Amino acid sequence: MQEGGRNSSAWWRMLSSVREGVGEGVGRWFDDNTCRVLGDGRDTLFWYDTWVGDMPLRLKFLRPFDLAVDKECKVAEMWRLGWGEGGAAWEWRRRLLAWEEESVRECSMLLHNIVLQVDSHDTWRWLLDTSSSYTVRGAYTFLTTTGAPVISPDVDVWHKQIPTKVSLFAWCLFRNRFPTKDNMWHRRVIHSENVVCAYGCGFQKQQIT
């Protein structure tokens, strides 16, 4: 999900910020609950993706990442060049200090036993439910049971830069006010046996015949 910069609407930027956990106390919830399952390493970013350990290497090794020449390199490329101590994969913007070399050495040791699977592709893993892939239900359950609500209908929806019809739709959505079959049944608008059509069209058809 891309924010689109200044050309995007305030509503879209606010919706995009949900992924980052802005103001919700859940941090970068999407990134924290996804990781890469390494195959051939061609589609996994060496520094940015979580593919070894429980966090991206750019966060675990801040100084080497800051000094790296190529921050967008893929795992396969780094492996091919050699990420062992003194390997060609390590290119720096300047000569490293002693403590910086120690940090790189630690990173090399972490990668020592990594073996690429050249006959398989990299894939994503959804950590909230490792037995299946990402689901909207899983994400919604996590966000609505962790801290404050994801978006506050009273504050964020009714914004002057959001068209009224969009605000109304969002308000109804967040407050579950749409005339869904489930809502109409709970409010006794329709009977429980009207499972074919929420508006009773099946019942009307039977009456006509």
N, C-alpha and C positions, 0 to 999 in steps of 0.2 A: 504494500500500500504506500503510494507516494503522495506527499503533501501537495506538490505542485507549486510551491513557492508563493509569491505574491499574487500570481494570477488565479489561484484557487480561491474558492469561497471560504468565508470564516467557518461555516458549518462543516465543510469538508476537512479543513485543517483541525478542527476540534475533534471530529470523528477519527482522523488519523492519529491524533495524540493519545487515543485510548490504547493503542498498541504499546506506546511508551510508558503507560501507567502514570501519566502526568497528573499530579495532585490526588492520586488514589491510594497511595501507600502500598502499591503492589510492584513498584519498580518496573523494569523492562520485562513485563510478564511474558510476552510472546517469545522474545529471545531467550529468556531464562528457562522456558519450557520446550525448547526445540534444540536438537543437536544434529550433527551430520554423522551418518554411518558411512565410514570410509570404504570406498571400493578402489577404483583406479586413481582417485585423487584429482581428476581433471576438472571437476565442477565445484571443488571445495576451496575456499579462500584460506590460505595458510594463517594469516593474522586475524581475520575477522570472524570466521565461523568457529563454532564450538565443535571440535572434532577429536580432540584429545584432552582428557581431564574434564572438569566441570565448568570451564570458562574459556573464552577466546584467548589465544596467546597474546594478543595485544594488551589484554588486561593483566595477565599473569607476568608478562615481561615488558613492562612499560618502556624502559630505556632502550632496549634493542629495537622495539617497534618504532620508537621515535627517531632512531638513527638509521633505520633501514632505508635503502634507496628505493626499492620496489615494495610498496605496501599492499599492492593488489595482486601479488603473486599467488598462484595456485599450489596446492600441496604437491601435485605431480611434478611440477617444475622444480620446486625446492628439492624434492627427493632425487630427481634426475641429476641435478647439479651437485648434490651431496650436502646434507645438512649436519654431517658430523663435525667435530671440532676442527676448524681450519678449512672446512669445505667451501667450494665455490658458490654455494647458495647464499652465503652471508656476504652481502655488499653494504658498506656503510658510507655515510656522508662524510665521515672523518675518522681518524684513527681512534680506536677505543681506549678508554682508560682501563686501569687494572680491574676495578670493580665492575665495569661494564663487560669486560671479557669474561668475568666469572659468571655473570648473568647469562651470557650466551652459552657458556659451557654447561650451565644447568639446563638450559633449553635443549641443547644437543643430547644430553643424557636422557631427558624425558622422551625424546624421539628415537632413541637408540633401537628399541624393539618394534617400532612401527613397520609393518609390512603391507605394501599396497596389493590389492587384488586386481590384477590387470584384466581379468575377464569379467568384471562386474562394475557397475556404475555407482557413483555416490548417491545416497538417498537421505531423506529427512526422517527423523524420528520425533514423534510427539510424546514428550516425557510424562504428560499427565495421564496418558493411557497407552502404555508401551505395547499392549496387545492389539491395538488397532491404529489406524491413521487419525489425523486431526479431524475433529468434529466440532461443529458450531455449538452443540449442546455442552461438550466438555469445556470449551472456552467460556461459554456463558455461565456455567455452574461455578467455575473457578473465580470469575470476576465478581459474581454476585454473592459469593460466600467469603470473599476476602476483603476485609475493610469496608470502605464506603461504597455506595453504588457507583457504577462506571460513569454514568452521566446523570446529573441532577436535572430532572424535568423542570423544576421551578426556576432554576437559575440559568441554565445553559440553552434550553430549547427556545424560550421566548427572548430572542435576541433581535435587535433592530435590523441587523444585516441579513437575517434569515427571512425568506418569504413566508408570509402568514400561513399559506397552505402547507408548507413544509413543516413549520412549527406545530401546526395542528396535527398533522400526520404523526410526527415524532411524539407529541404529547399523548395521543391515543395509543401509540405503540408501547411506550414505556409504562403507561398506566393500565394496559390491557383492556382498553375500552372499545376495541373493534367488535362488530357483531359476528364473531366466530360462532360455530356450532356449539363449542364448549361453553362460551359465555352465555349464549342464548338459552342453553339447557339449564345452567346454574341459576339464571334469572327467571326460569319457568316461562320463557317465551315459547319454547317448543317442548314437545314431549320426548322422553328418552327413546321411544321407538322410532323417531324420525331420523334414521341414520342415513337414508339415501340422500336427502336434501335438507339443508339447514332451514330452508324457508317453507318446508311442508309441501313441496311440489309433488312428492310421491303420494302423499295422503290425498291431495286434490285430484290427482290422476285416478286414484281408486274410486273416489266419489263420483267422478264423471262416468266411468265405465259401469 
